[in-house]
Amino acid sequence: MKLSIVILCWNDRRVIEDCLRSIFANTHSTEFEVIVSDNGSTDGSIEFIRSSYPMLRVIENGRNLRFSKANNIGIQASGGEYVLILNPDTIIHDGTLDRMITFADQHPGAGAFGCRVLNSDGSYQQSARAFASFRDEWITALYLHGLGRLRKAFTANDYSEWNGTTERKVDWISGCFILARGSLLKAINGFDEQFFYYYEDQDLCKRIWQTGHSILYTPSATITHLGGQSTKSRAPALAFVLDGQVTRYLYHYKYSGVRGLHRARRIGLVAAFVRRIGYGVKQAVHPTEGGRKRLEVFRGLFEWQRRVDPMRLVESGEEPRLQIKLVGRVAER
C-alpha cells in the first residue's frame, strides 16, 4: 500500500461527505486506503460512511479522545508507505495526492510534506510557519507584528510575506494536511498526546526535524480547508483560547524547561493585558457584539494568566478544558 489516509471524525457528517468524494474523484494513480478514526459521533457520520464507502476502515473509539490520540490510533492501524493526516473539512483538488506522493518520492531526505492550502473563497491560507519562539511571542504580544522591518530584524524565519507560491523547507506544517513517511511517523510514536488541542502539529514536525529529516512544502498540490476561514470570522470562545494557552505552556516546558515556562507566562500575561485594554478602548469607542465577546474572552484570559501556576498546570496532566472552571470562578469575583 502506497498511502494511508487517516481522517479524524467527530460529528463531521456535514463536511466529511465532500472530503471523501474529493479523495476518490481526484486521486488517479496512487494506491490508497482510508482509515476513519471516529470519536463517538452521534450525527450519522459513521452510518453514512459505512453505507456509502463500505471499503473504508472505520475505527470507533466510542468517545471523544481529542485530536492527537484519535489520530495516533489511525496511524498505528495504517499500512501505507506514506501516511496522510487529513482534516474532514478539507477538499482534495484534482491530482493533489498523486503529485504529493511523486514529490515525496523525489525527496528521500524529507520526513513530512505540506501542500498549498486555500480558504473556501480561494484565498491563501497560511499552512507553514516558523517554530514558536519567545521573540516572536513578544512581537505579537505587543502588537508589533504589523511592523514588517522590525519583525524581520528580530525573527530568524519570517513567513509573514511569503504567499506559499514557492517550494521550500519549512519549520512546521498545519495539521489539516500532513503527509509523512509511515515508518518515521510510527518510530516517533505519532503525535504527543499531552497536546490535546493546538501545538500538536508543531511538536510533531519538531520531532521529525530532530530525527534528521526535513519538512518540505510544495505549491504544486492544493487543498481547500473550509474550517480555517470560518474560525477567523467569529469571536474566539474562551474554551479554545484556554486550550491554546495550556498547550502553549506544555510546549515551552517540553522544549525550554522551567525557565521557559515562566518566560511563557510573563509573555502571556502581557499579551492578555494589552488585548484587554485594547479591546476595552475599542469597545468604548465603537461597541459591537463581537467586540463585547472578545473583551470578555481577554478579561477572563488575563485573570487566568494572573492567577495560574504554570508549573502545577503542566504537572497536573489535566485536560485543558478543565481549566475553564478556574476562569469561571475568577469571573464571579
DRENVEX-496078 format. One record per residue (C-alpha): residue number from 1; residue in three letters; x, y, z. Coordinates in nm, 2 decimals. Each point is the difference from the previous one (the first is absolute). Example, Ala and Ser with C-alpha at 12.3 -4.5 7.8 and 13.67 -1.06 7.14 Angstrom:
(1; "ala"; (1.23; -0.45; 0.78));
(2; "ser"; (0.14; 0.34; -0.07));
//
This chain:
(1; "met"; (0.00; 0.00; 0.00));
(2; "lys"; (0.14; 0.34; -0.10));
(3; "leu"; (-0.21; 0.23; 0.20));
(4; "ser"; (-0.21; -0.02; 0.31));
(5; "ile"; (-0.24; 0.30; 0.06));
(6; "val"; (-0.10; 0.05; 0.36));
(7; "ile"; (-0.30; 0.22; 0.07));
(8; "leu"; (-0.12; 0.09; 0.34));
(9; "cys"; (-0.38; 0.02; 0.02));
(10; "trp"; (-0.21; 0.15; 0.28));
(11; "asn"; (-0.35; 0.09; -0.11));
(12; "asp"; (0.13; 0.11; -0.34));
(13; "arg"; (-0.28; -0.14; -0.22));
(14; "arg"; (-0.05; 0.34; -0.16));
(15; "val"; (0.36; 0.03; -0.14));
(16; "ile"; (0.14; -0.35; -0.02));
(17; "glu"; (-0.22; -0.10; -0.29));
(18; "asp"; (0.16; 0.26; -0.22));
(19; "cys"; (0.35; -0.09; 0.13));
(20; "leu"; (-0.04; -0.36; -0.08));
(21; "arg"; (-0.16; 0.07; -0.34));
(22; "ser"; (0.30; 0.22; -0.09));
(23; "ile"; (0.25; -0.26; 0.10));
(24; "phe"; (-0.15; -0.27; -0.22));
(25; "ala"; (-0.08; 0.23; -0.29));
(26; "asn"; (0.33; 0.18; -0.02));
(27; "thr"; (0.26; -0.28; 0.07));
(28; "his"; (0.09; -0.19; -0.31));
(29; "ser"; (0.33; -0.19; 0.02));
(30; "thr"; (0.07; -0.05; 0.37));
(31; "glu"; (-0.11; -0.31; 0.18));
(32; "phe"; (-0.15; 0.10; 0.33));
(33; "glu"; (-0.21; -0.09; 0.30));
(34; "val"; (-0.22; 0.22; 0.22));
(35; "ile"; (-0.01; -0.05; 0.37));
(36; "val"; (-0.27; 0.20; 0.19));
(37; "ser"; (0.07; 0.03; 0.38));
(38; "asp"; (-0.33; 0.10; 0.15));
(39; "asn"; (-0.03; 0.17; 0.33));
(40; "gly"; (-0.35; -0.11; 0.09));
(41; "ser"; (-0.20; 0.18; -0.27));
(42; "thr"; (-0.38; 0.02; 0.05));
(43; "asp"; (-0.10; 0.19; -0.31));
(44; "gly"; (-0.01; -0.29; -0.24));
(45; "ser"; (0.35; 0.03; -0.13));
(46; "ile"; (0.09; -0.36; 0.05));
(47; "glu"; (-0.32; -0.13; -0.15));
(48; "phe"; (0.06; 0.21; -0.31));
(49; "ile"; (0.36; -0.12; -0.04));
(50; "arg"; (-0.09; -0.36; 0.04));
(51; "ser"; (-0.29; 0.02; -0.25));
(52; "ser"; (0.18; 0.22; -0.26));
(53; "tyr"; (0.36; -0.12; 0.04));
(54; "pro"; (-0.01; -0.36; 0.13));
(55; "met"; (0.36; -0.05; -0.10));
(56; "leu"; (0.12; 0.26; 0.25));
(57; "arg"; (0.14; -0.12; 0.34));
(58; "val"; (-0.19; 0.16; 0.28));
(59; "ile"; (0.14; 0.00; 0.36));
(60; "glu"; (-0.27; 0.08; 0.25));
(61; "asn"; (0.17; 0.15; 0.31));
(62; "gly"; (-0.33; 0.04; 0.19));
(63; "arg"; (0.08; 0.34; 0.14));
(64; "asn"; (0.18; 0.32; -0.07));
(65; "leu"; (0.37; -0.08; 0.03));
(66; "arg"; (0.10; 0.33; -0.15));
(67; "phe"; (0.22; 0.06; -0.30));
(68; "ser"; (0.34; -0.15; 0.10));
(69; "lys"; (-0.11; -0.33; 0.15));
(70; "ala"; (-0.27; -0.07; -0.26));
(71; "asn"; (0.24; 0.06; -0.29));
(72; "asn"; (0.26; -0.22; 0.17));
(73; "ile"; (-0.25; -0.28; 0.00));
(74; "gly"; (-0.04; 0.04; -0.38));
(75; "ile"; (0.38; 0.03; -0.05));
(76; "gln"; (0.06; -0.33; 0.18));
(77; "ala"; (-0.26; -0.17; -0.21));
(78; "ser"; (0.14; 0.13; -0.33));
(79; "gly"; (0.20; -0.21; -0.24));
(80; "gly"; (0.12; 0.25; -0.25));
(81; "glu"; (0.35; 0.11; -0.10));
(82; "tyr"; (-0.13; 0.35; 0.06));
(83; "val"; (-0.27; 0.11; 0.25));
(84; "leu"; (-0.21; 0.31; -0.06));
(85; "ile"; (-0.16; 0.17; 0.30));
(86; "leu"; (-0.30; 0.18; -0.16));
(87; "asn"; (-0.27; 0.21; 0.16));
(88; "pro"; (-0.36; -0.09; -0.09));
(89; "asp"; (-0.07; 0.36; -0.10));
(90; "thr"; (0.23; -0.01; -0.30));
(91; "ile"; (-0.04; -0.04; -0.37));
(92; "ile"; (0.27; -0.17; -0.20));
(93; "his"; (0.05; 0.17; -0.34));
(94; "asp"; (0.06; -0.20; -0.32));
(95; "gly"; (0.32; -0.20; 0.00));
(96; "thr"; (0.12; 0.14; 0.34));
(97; "leu"; (0.07; -0.33; 0.17));
(98; "asp"; (0.17; -0.14; -0.32));
(99; "arg"; (0.23; 0.30; -0.02));
(100; "met"; (0.07; -0.01; 0.37));
(101; "ile"; (0.11; -0.36; -0.01));
(102; "thr"; (0.22; 0.07; -0.30));
(103; "phe"; (0.15; 0.30; 0.18));
(104; "ala"; (0.07; -0.21; 0.31));
(105; "asp"; (0.16; -0.28; -0.20));
(106; "gln"; (0.24; 0.26; -0.16));
(107; "his"; (0.11; 0.13; 0.34));
(108; "pro"; (0.12; -0.30; 0.21));
(109; "gly"; (0.17; 0.23; 0.26));
(110; "ala"; (-0.33; 0.16; 0.10));
(111; "gly"; (-0.23; -0.16; 0.27));
(112; "ala"; (-0.32; 0.20; -0.05));
(113; "phe"; (-0.16; 0.21; -0.27));
(114; "gly"; (-0.26; 0.28; -0.03));
(115; "cys"; (-0.20; 0.14; -0.29));
(116; "arg"; (-0.16; 0.32; -0.09));
(117; "val"; (-0.31; 0.07; 0.20));
(118; "leu"; (-0.29; 0.23; -0.10));
(119; "asn"; (-0.29; 0.14; 0.18));
(120; "ser"; (-0.35; -0.07; -0.13));
(121; "asp"; (0.01; 0.33; -0.19));
(122; "gly"; (0.32; -0.10; -0.18));
(123; "ser"; (0.23; 0.23; 0.20));
(124; "tyr"; (0.33; -0.13; 0.14));
(125; "gln"; (-0.01; -0.16; 0.35));
(126; "gln"; (0.34; 0.00; 0.17));
(127; "ser"; (0.08; -0.37; 0.08));
(128; "ala"; (0.37; 0.02; 0.06));
(129; "arg"; (0.17; 0.19; 0.27));
(130; "ala"; (0.31; 0.05; 0.21));
(131; "phe"; (0.03; -0.17; 0.34));
(132; "ala"; (-0.13; 0.19; 0.29));
(133; "ser"; (0.26; 0.23; 0.16));
(134; "phe"; (0.00; 0.24; 0.29));
(135; "arg"; (0.11; 0.28; -0.23));
(136; "asp"; (-0.30; -0.06; -0.23));
(137; "glu"; (-0.23; -0.02; 0.29));
(138; "trp"; (0.12; 0.34; 0.14));
(139; "ile"; (-0.05; 0.16; -0.34));
(140; "thr"; (-0.35; -0.14; -0.02));
(141; "ala"; (-0.08; 0.08; 0.36));
(142; "leu"; (0.08; 0.37; -0.05));
(143; "tyr"; (-0.18; 0.02; -0.33));
(144; "leu"; (0.33; 0.06; -0.19));
(145; "his"; (-0.06; -0.28; -0.25));
(146; "gly"; (-0.13; 0.26; -0.25));
(147; "leu"; (0.33; 0.17; -0.01));
(148; "gly"; (0.17; -0.20; -0.27));
(149; "arg"; (0.35; 0.14; 0.03));
(150; "leu"; (0.00; -0.05; 0.38));
(151; "arg"; (-0.12; -0.35; -0.03));
(152; "lys"; (0.26; -0.09; -0.26));
(153; "ala"; (0.27; 0.15; 0.22));
(154; "phe"; (-0.09; -0.22; 0.30));
(155; "thr"; (-0.13; -0.32; -0.17));
(156; "ala"; (0.22; -0.27; -0.15));
(157; "asn"; (-0.27; -0.16; -0.22));
(158; "asp"; (-0.26; 0.26; -0.10));
(159; "tyr"; (-0.29; -0.15; -0.20));
(160; "ser"; (-0.22; 0.31; 0.02));
(161; "glu"; (0.07; 0.12; -0.36));
(162; "trp"; (0.02; -0.35; -0.15));
(163; "asn"; (-0.31; -0.09; -0.20));
(164; "gly"; (0.07; -0.37; -0.04));
(165; "thr"; (0.07; 0.01; -0.38));
(166; "thr"; (0.36; -0.14; 0.03));
(167; "glu"; (0.14; -0.33; 0.11));
(168; "arg"; (0.20; 0.02; 0.32));
(169; "lys"; (0.10; -0.16; 0.32));
(170; "val"; (-0.22; 0.10; 0.29));
(171; "asp"; (0.00; -0.04; 0.38));
(172; "trp"; (-0.35; -0.15; 0.02));
(173; "ile"; (-0.32; -0.05; -0.19));
(174; "ser"; (-0.36; 0.01; 0.10));
(175; "gly"; (-0.17; -0.31; 0.14));
(176; "cys"; (-0.28; 0.04; -0.26));
(177; "phe"; (0.23; -0.18; -0.25));
(178; "ile"; (0.33; -0.17; 0.10));
(179; "leu"; (0.14; -0.26; -0.23));
(180; "ala"; (0.28; -0.20; 0.17));
(181; "arg"; (0.19; -0.32; -0.04));
(182; "gly"; (-0.19; -0.27; 0.18));
(183; "ser"; (0.31; -0.17; 0.15));
(184; "leu"; (0.13; 0.33; 0.14));
(185; "leu"; (-0.34; 0.10; 0.14));
(186; "lys"; (-0.03; -0.33; 0.18));
(187; "ala"; (0.37; 0.02; 0.12));
(188; "ile"; (-0.07; 0.33; 0.18));
(189; "asn"; (-0.33; -0.13; 0.14));
(190; "gly"; (-0.21; 0.25; -0.20));
(191; "phe"; (-0.15; 0.30; 0.18));
(192; "asp"; (0.09; 0.08; 0.36));
(193; "glu"; (-0.33; -0.07; 0.17));
(194; "gln"; (0.06; 0.26; 0.27));
(195; "phe"; (-0.09; 0.26; -0.26));
(196; "phe"; (-0.38; -0.03; 0.00));
(197; "tyr"; (-0.06; 0.29; -0.24));
(198; "tyr"; (0.25; 0.24; -0.17));
(199; "tyr"; (0.38; -0.04; -0.02));
(200; "glu"; (-0.04; -0.37; -0.08));
(201; "asp"; (0.10; 0.05; -0.36));
(202; "gln"; (0.29; 0.23; 0.09));
(203; "asp"; (0.13; -0.25; 0.25));
(204; "leu"; (-0.03; -0.28; -0.25));
(205; "cys"; (0.20; 0.19; -0.26));
(206; "lys"; (0.27; 0.10; 0.26));
(207; "arg"; (0.05; -0.37; 0.08));
(208; "ile"; (0.02; -0.09; -0.36));
(209; "trp"; (0.28; 0.26; -0.05));
(210; "gln"; (0.18; -0.14; 0.31));
(211; "thr"; (0.02; -0.34; -0.18));
(212; "gly"; (0.21; 0.17; -0.28));
(213; "his"; (-0.29; 0.03; -0.25));
(214; "ser"; (-0.12; 0.33; -0.14));
(215; "ile"; (-0.35; 0.13; -0.06));
(216; "leu"; (-0.07; 0.10; -0.35));
(217; "tyr"; (-0.28; 0.22; -0.15));
(218; "thr"; (-0.11; -0.01; -0.36));
(219; "pro"; (-0.25; 0.22; -0.18));
(220; "ser"; (-0.05; -0.26; -0.27));
(221; "ala"; (-0.29; -0.16; 0.18));
(222; "thr"; (-0.30; 0.17; 0.16));
(223; "ile"; (-0.28; -0.06; 0.24));
(224; "thr"; (-0.28; 0.22; 0.13));
(225; "his"; (-0.03; 0.02; 0.38));
(226; "leu"; (-0.35; 0.11; 0.09));
(227; "gly"; (0.05; 0.04; 0.37));
(228; "gly"; (0.29; 0.23; -0.02));
(229; "gln"; (-0.20; 0.29; -0.12));
(230; "ser"; (-0.31; -0.04; 0.21));
(231; "thr"; (0.20; 0.02; 0.32));
(232; "lys"; (0.14; 0.34; -0.09));
(233; "ser"; (-0.35; 0.15; -0.04));
(234; "arg"; (-0.13; -0.07; 0.35));
(235; "ala"; (0.11; 0.12; 0.34));
(236; "pro"; (0.22; -0.25; 0.18));
(237; "ala"; (-0.17; -0.21; 0.26));
(238; "leu"; (0.17; 0.00; 0.34));
(239; "ala"; (0.02; -0.38; -0.01));
(240; "phe"; (0.21; 0.00; -0.32));
(241; "val"; (0.22; 0.29; 0.12));
(242; "leu"; (0.08; -0.19; 0.32));
(243; "asp"; (0.07; -0.32; -0.18));
(244; "gly"; (0.26; 0.19; -0.20));
(245; "gln"; (0.15; 0.16; 0.31));
(246; "val"; (0.03; -0.33; 0.19));
(247; "thr"; (0.16; -0.18; -0.29));
(248; "arg"; (0.22; 0.30; -0.06));
(249; "tyr"; (0.13; -0.04; 0.35));
(250; "leu"; (0.05; -0.38; -0.06));
(251; "tyr"; (0.19; 0.07; -0.32));
(252; "his"; (0.24; 0.25; 0.16));
(253; "tyr"; (0.05; -0.22; 0.31));
(254; "lys"; (0.08; -0.29; -0.23));
(255; "tyr"; (0.27; 0.18; -0.20));
(256; "ser"; (0.12; 0.28; 0.24));
(257; "gly"; (-0.05; -0.14; 0.35));
(258; "val"; (-0.12; 0.18; 0.31));
(259; "arg"; (0.18; 0.33; -0.10));
(260; "gly"; (-0.18; 0.00; -0.34));
(261; "leu"; (-0.33; -0.08; 0.18));
(262; "his"; (0.02; 0.32; 0.21));
(263; "arg"; (0.11; 0.20; -0.30));
(264; "ala"; (-0.31; -0.12; -0.18));
(265; "arg"; (-0.21; 0.10; 0.29));
(266; "arg"; (0.14; 0.36; 0.00));
(267; "ile"; (-0.06; 0.04; -0.37));
(268; "gly"; (-0.35; -0.15; 0.03));
(269; "leu"; (-0.09; 0.24; 0.28));
(270; "val"; (0.12; 0.30; -0.19));
(271; "ala"; (-0.18; -0.11; -0.32));
(272; "ala"; (-0.33; -0.05; 0.19));
(273; "phe"; (0.03; 0.34; 0.17));
(274; "val"; (0.08; 0.18; -0.32));
(275; "arg"; (-0.30; -0.16; -0.18));
(276; "arg"; (-0.23; 0.07; 0.30));
(277; "ile"; (0.09; 0.37; -0.01));
(278; "gly"; (-0.01; 0.01; -0.38));
(279; "tyr"; (-0.34; -0.16; -0.04));
(280; "gly"; (-0.13; 0.20; 0.30));
(281; "val"; (0.09; 0.33; -0.17));
(282; "lys"; (-0.13; -0.12; -0.34));
(283; "gln"; (-0.33; -0.12; 0.15));
(284; "ala"; (-0.05; 0.33; 0.19));
(285; "val"; (0.05; 0.20; -0.33));
(286; "his"; (-0.18; -0.23; -0.23));
(287; "pro"; (-0.20; -0.27; 0.18));
(288; "thr"; (-0.09; -0.32; -0.18));
(289; "glu"; (-0.13; -0.34; 0.11));
(290; "gly"; (0.32; -0.16; -0.14));
(291; "gly"; (0.21; 0.25; 0.18));
(292; "arg"; (-0.18; -0.07; 0.33));
(293; "lys"; (0.06; -0.37; -0.03));
(294; "arg"; (0.37; 0.05; -0.08));
(295; "leu"; (0.03; 0.23; 0.30));
(296; "glu"; (-0.16; -0.26; 0.23));
(297; "val"; (0.24; -0.26; -0.13));
(298; "phe"; (0.31; 0.21; 0.06));
(299; "arg"; (-0.12; 0.11; 0.35));
(300; "gly"; (-0.04; -0.36; 0.09));
(301; "leu"; (0.33; -0.09; -0.15));
(302; "phe"; (0.18; 0.28; 0.18));
(303; "glu"; (-0.14; -0.12; 0.34));
(304; "trp"; (0.09; -0.35; -0.08));
(305; "gln"; (0.36; 0.09; -0.10));
(306; "arg"; (0.03; 0.21; 0.32));
(307; "arg"; (-0.11; -0.28; 0.23));
(308; "val"; (0.12; -0.32; -0.17));
(309; "asp"; (0.30; -0.19; 0.13));
(310; "pro"; (0.16; -0.13; -0.33));
(311; "met"; (0.22; -0.26; 0.17));
(312; "arg"; (-0.30; -0.15; 0.18));
(313; "leu"; (-0.19; 0.02; -0.33));
(314; "val"; (0.24; -0.20; -0.21));
(315; "glu"; (0.06; -0.26; 0.27));
(316; "ser"; (-0.37; -0.06; 0.07));
(317; "gly"; (-0.07; -0.18; -0.33));
(318; "glu"; (-0.35; 0.15; 0.00));
(319; "glu"; (-0.18; 0.04; -0.33));
(320; "pro"; (0.02; 0.37; -0.10));
(321; "arg"; (-0.38; 0.05; 0.00));
(322; "leu"; (-0.01; -0.07; 0.38));
(323; "gln"; (0.19; 0.33; 0.05));
(324; "ile"; (-0.32; 0.19; -0.11));
(325; "lys"; (-0.13; -0.07; 0.35));
(326; "leu"; (0.27; 0.22; 0.14));
(327; "val"; (-0.09; 0.29; -0.23));
(328; "gly"; (-0.36; -0.04; 0.09));
(329; "arg"; (0.07; 0.04; 0.37));
(330; "val"; (0.22; 0.30; -0.07));
(331; "ala"; (-0.27; 0.16; -0.21));
(332; "glu"; (-0.24; -0.02; 0.28));
(333; "arg"; (0.22; 0.21; 0.24));
//
